[in-house]
Amino acid sequence: MSGSWEEFFATHLPPTDFEDNRSLLKEFCERHDRQGHKIVLVTSGGTTVPLEHNTVRFVDNFSAGKRGAASAEYFLEQGYAVIFMHRQKSLEPFTRHFNGPKLLDMLEIQEQANNTTIRVKQDSVFALAPVLSRYQAAHAAGAILHIAFTTVSEYFWLLRAACEVLAKSGPRALLYLAAAVSDFYIPKDSIPTHKMQSESGAPVIHLHLVPKMLAPLVNLWVPNAFVISFKLETDENLLIPKARAALEKYKHKVVIANMLQTRHQRVVVVTKEANQEIVLTREEVHAGVDIEAPIVEEIIRLHGAHVTSRGAR
């Protein structure tokens, strides 16, 4: 069962920090609009579906946010202002390079007499320095805004708020919707307030389909923006037909189609006119090359053509 997007917003409260985030989005977009910058909204990571109001358990997905975090870095390199809307505790631009044990592997302890210091290993300085330089430059310029969500309802509230301010940027606004958004949710009036108890037996959970927000987003919220969605499949035979069906149905500009098993090595950029395959060589994969670099390069080319066709600068 699926209701309308209006019903979804009517039955789900905004996040507690919603007004603060809306103010941050407004200030960020207005400042970069005045400076004539193109602005990209990158959504990243997965959304949760809580099983209790006071949430202990929830339905989740596997997304760690690598594609969104990496893509945000490459948009920054090309002069875009970036709204990075991400799942809390998912990977983020720049810090993704040193996630988990990677950072600890770069450090070493030095003990001299009664003095203990920690320093970066000499061979790690060459890896850390350029990333740190880009990180500091982006933040010093105020070129990136981090907005965090956890649940699917928080995601949609923040997405709509971002669209409200991005609409004023017209064709210079780019939406790169890489978040893995839940297809199902549980209505608020159908979940318990407190933690479900195992003594009550196995719960019976009725999931509802999440309304497709891409339709109002493209047609109502940001009608002049350049909108990109992502399509992940496990059956190769479904990948391109479903990407093309999405373009036909929602009338946005691009679908980036990828298979679960090979998503870090191969994608297909699907537009109304063509399918363009982007593939990393075996050597590039072994060297740790990000496929997001050529993806973003192609998206920026397509966005530039969109801006020119609309007579914007």
MOPE-V587647 format. One record per helix or strand of 2 or more residues. SS is the DSSP state (@ for helix, = for strand). FROM is the first residue (numbers start at 1). LEN is the number of residues. Records with the same first field share a line. If there is no record, write none. Layout:
SS: FROM-LEN + FROM-LEN
//
This chain:
@: 5-7 + 18-17 + 66-12 + 95-4 + 101-5 + 122-19 + 152-21 + 188-3 + 198-3 + 213-9 + 236-15 + 260-3 + 282-5 + 291-19
=: 39-6 + 48-3 + 58-2 + 81-7 + 107-6 + 115-6 + 144-6 + 173-5 + 184-2 + 208-2 + 226-8 + 254-6 + 266-5 + 275-5
//
